[in-house]
Amino acid sequence: MPFGQVAERGIVGSMQRLSLHLILLAACTKAEPTTKAEPMPNAHACTKESECMASCRHGAVTRAWHTKAYPGGEACEDGCTSKGTEAPRCESGTCVAYRAGARDPVCTRIEVEPVAEYGPAHRCSADDQCITTCEHGAVNREWLSWQRVDDCGGGCTNPGHEPPKCEEGRCVAYRGGKPQPSCTERPIDR
């Protein structure tokens, strides 16, 4: 047999063995389950006016985006929510800011990153600033004094809950001596 044929058979045989090894390896390797994070909603895209809201730092944005970006509310004063601000409108698929009866281009389609700090609903500096509510979970006591509180019958105040603690600047709910994530940093409906 000529040398070229021997070399070709050797390469083909090696490739077949390699393919078999890869198939066996893939069959024996257990894939780790992956969890996909829920994508961030678009900050400005809308289909109706009720989807839009005025944000202090970001101007006219969608409620879905704002709730996800700031579950405990936005720690900002005035900005695009100062005196004269009107409810944003949904125009051509975008939330548009209005002030004193006219479009406000300064507060429309602002592209800045959300501030990475806890909002006023969850922020604290001492344990006694926190309280657990049925509906909102562990929140700032002073923030709660300015809210209309709904009695939801159980929720984050079921028997077994302990007083919340202030940890790393936020109110954390506890149950059975352990932090309770389901009642910590709950999104606040606005």
Backbone torsions as a table, in degrees:
resi	resn	phi	psi	omega
1	MET	NA	133.0	179.9
2	PRO	-63.6	152.8	-177.7
3	PHE	-57.3	-39.4	-179.1
4	GLY	-59.4	-41.0	-179.7
5	GLN	-69.6	-38.9	178.9
6	VAL	-62.9	-45.7	-179.8
7	ALA	-63.0	-42.4	-179.1
8	GLU	-63.7	-44.7	178.7
9	ARG	-63.3	-37.4	179.3
10	GLY	-65.3	-40.5	179.0
11	ILE	-68.6	-44.1	179.8
12	VAL	-62.7	-43.4	179.2
13	GLY	-63.5	-41.6	178.4
14	SER	-63.8	-40.7	-180.0
15	MET	-66.3	-38.9	179.0
16	GLN	-65.0	-43.3	178.3
17	ARG	-63.7	-41.6	178.7
18	LEU	-62.9	-42.6	178.6
19	SER	-61.6	-42.3	179.1
20	LEU	-63.6	-41.8	178.4
21	HIS	-62.5	-42.1	179.9
22	LEU	-65.7	-39.7	178.2
23	ILE	-63.5	-45.7	178.8
24	LEU	-63.9	-40.9	178.9
25	LEU	-62.8	-43.5	179.2
26	ALA	-64.8	-37.6	-179.6
27	ALA	-69.4	-31.7	-177.7
28	CYS	-88.4	-15.4	-179.0
29	THR	-84.4	125.5	179.5
30	LYS	-91.0	122.1	179.7
31	ALA	-76.1	136.4	176.6
32	GLU	-76.3	136.3	177.8
33	PRO	-66.3	140.7	179.0
34	THR	-110.6	140.9	175.8
35	THR	-112.8	129.7	179.9
36	LYS	-92.0	131.7	175.9
37	ALA	-72.2	142.5	178.4
38	GLU	-65.0	130.1	-176.8
39	PRO	-66.7	150.4	178.2
40	MET	-71.7	129.2	177.5
41	PRO	-62.5	158.3	176.9
42	ASN	-67.1	134.3	-175.5
43	ALA	-71.2	-25.5	-172.0
44	HIS	-123.1	-18.3	-174.9
45	ALA	-73.1	134.5	-179.0
46	CYS	-144.4	163.5	173.5
47	THR	-121.3	-18.2	177.5
48	LYS	-150.2	157.7	-174.5
49	GLU	-62.0	-32.4	-178.1
50	SER	-65.2	-14.5	177.9
51	GLU	-80.5	-15.4	-175.1
52	CYS	-97.3	151.8	175.0
53	MET	-149.2	163.1	177.7
54	ALA	-93.9	126.2	176.9
55	SER	-109.4	138.7	-179.5
56	CYS	-58.2	-52.4	-175.2
57	ARG	-84.7	-30.8	-170.8
58	HIS	-109.3	-2.5	179.9
59	GLY	72.6	-143.2	-177.9
60	ALA	-74.8	115.4	-179.4
61	VAL	-137.7	171.6	176.3
62	THR	-82.7	146.4	178.2
63	ARG	-60.4	-40.4	-178.5
64	ALA	-60.2	-43.9	179.1
65	TRP	-65.1	-46.8	-175.9
66	HIS	-63.2	-41.6	179.4
67	THR	-63.4	-38.2	179.4
68	LYS	-74.3	-38.0	-179.3
69	ALA	-74.3	-33.6	-176.7
70	TYR	-133.1	74.9	-176.8
71	PRO	-60.7	-27.5	-179.6
72	GLY	-104.0	16.9	-178.0
73	GLY	93.2	165.9	-176.0
74	GLU	-95.7	130.0	179.5
75	ALA	-90.2	75.6	-175.7
76	CYS	-149.8	144.5	178.2
77	GLU	-120.3	138.5	179.9
78	ASP	64.5	-106.8	-178.0
79	GLY	52.0	-128.0	-179.0
80	CYS	-84.5	13.5	174.7
81	THR	-123.6	21.1	-179.0
82	SER	-75.9	179.0	-176.6
83	LYS	-52.6	135.7	179.6
84	GLY	96.2	-10.4	178.7
85	THR	-67.7	134.9	176.4
86	GLU	-110.2	169.6	177.3
87	ALA	-62.9	133.6	177.9
88	PRO	-64.5	159.8	178.7
89	ARG	-120.3	153.9	175.9
90	CYS	-96.4	110.5	-178.2
91	GLU	-126.6	124.3	179.7
92	SER	52.9	38.6	175.7
93	GLY	79.8	11.6	-179.1
94	THR	-132.1	140.6	174.9
95	CYS	-72.8	126.5	-176.2
96	VAL	-119.6	131.1	-179.5
97	ALA	-80.4	146.8	176.2
98	TYR	-131.9	143.1	177.2
99	ARG	-142.3	128.7	177.7
100	ALA	51.3	42.6	174.3
101	GLY	82.8	1.4	-179.2
102	ALA	-129.3	156.8	175.3
103	ARG	-58.7	141.5	179.5
104	ASP	-115.4	93.4	-177.5
105	PRO	-65.2	-26.2	-179.7
106	VAL	-65.0	-31.6	-177.4
107	CYS	-108.2	21.2	177.5
108	THR	-114.1	130.2	178.2
109	ARG	55.4	48.4	174.9
110	ILE	-76.8	128.7	-178.5
111	GLU	-110.8	81.7	175.1
112	VAL	-129.6	151.0	180.0
113	GLU	-70.2	145.3	174.4
114	PRO	-62.5	149.9	177.8
115	VAL	-74.7	130.0	-177.0
116	ALA	-89.9	68.2	173.4
117	GLU	-143.7	160.3	-178.0
118	TYR	-71.2	139.8	179.9
119	GLY	-72.1	172.3	-175.9
120	PRO	-61.5	-26.3	-179.9
121	ALA	-69.8	-29.1	-175.2
122	HIS	-112.3	-9.3	-173.4
123	ARG	-74.9	146.0	178.2
124	CYS	-160.3	167.4	173.5
125	SER	-132.9	-5.2	178.2
126	ALA	-152.7	152.2	-177.9
127	ASP	-55.4	-38.4	-175.5
128	ASP	-71.5	-6.0	175.1
129	GLN	-83.9	-9.0	-175.6
130	CYS	-104.2	149.3	176.1
131	ILE	-146.1	151.4	178.0
132	THR	-104.1	129.7	176.1
133	THR	-115.5	157.0	179.7
134	CYS	-59.4	-50.8	-173.5
135	GLU	-79.8	-44.3	-172.4
136	HIS	-98.5	-9.2	-176.9
137	GLY	74.6	-145.7	-177.9
138	ALA	-77.0	118.6	-178.7
139	VAL	-138.5	169.4	177.2
140	ASN	-72.9	128.8	-176.7
141	ARG	-60.1	-43.5	-179.6
142	GLU	-66.4	-43.3	177.0
143	TRP	-57.0	-43.2	-178.0
144	LEU	-62.5	-32.7	-178.3
145	SER	-64.2	-18.5	179.5
146	TRP	-97.3	1.8	-175.5
147	GLN	-107.2	157.1	170.6
148	ARG	-84.5	119.7	-175.2
149	VAL	-96.0	128.7	176.1
150	ASP	-98.0	137.0	175.6
151	ASP	-88.4	110.3	-175.1
152	CYS	-101.1	-0.4	174.7
153	GLY	69.1	71.2	177.4
154	GLY	114.3	-109.3	178.7
155	GLY	52.4	-126.0	-177.2
156	CYS	-82.0	8.4	176.8
157	THR	-119.7	19.3	175.8
158	ASN	-60.6	157.4	177.0
159	PRO	-54.3	142.7	-179.6
160	GLY	105.7	-15.7	177.8
161	HIS	-74.5	146.8	179.5
162	GLU	-113.0	165.9	177.0
163	PRO	-57.7	141.0	179.0
164	PRO	-71.0	162.5	178.5
165	LYS	-123.5	154.8	175.2
166	CYS	-95.2	113.0	-178.9
167	GLU	-129.2	125.8	179.0
168	GLU	52.8	37.1	174.9
169	GLY	85.3	7.8	178.9
170	ARG	-136.3	153.8	177.7
171	CYS	-78.3	129.2	-177.0
172	VAL	-120.6	127.1	178.3
173	ALA	-77.5	146.7	179.1
174	TYR	-128.9	145.5	175.0
175	ARG	-150.6	128.3	179.7
176	GLY	62.8	30.7	178.4
177	GLY	79.3	4.5	-178.2
178	LYS	-125.9	150.2	175.1
179	PRO	-59.7	143.5	179.9
180	GLN	-114.7	97.2	-176.6
181	PRO	-58.3	-33.5	-176.6
182	SER	-67.1	-18.3	178.2
183	CYS	-115.0	17.3	178.7
184	THR	-118.1	133.5	-179.6
185	GLU	55.0	43.4	175.6
186	ARG	-68.8	138.2	176.8
187	PRO	-60.5	138.6	179.5
188	ILE	-99.0	119.5	178.3
189	ASP	-66.2	137.1	178.0
190	ARG	-123.2	NA	NA
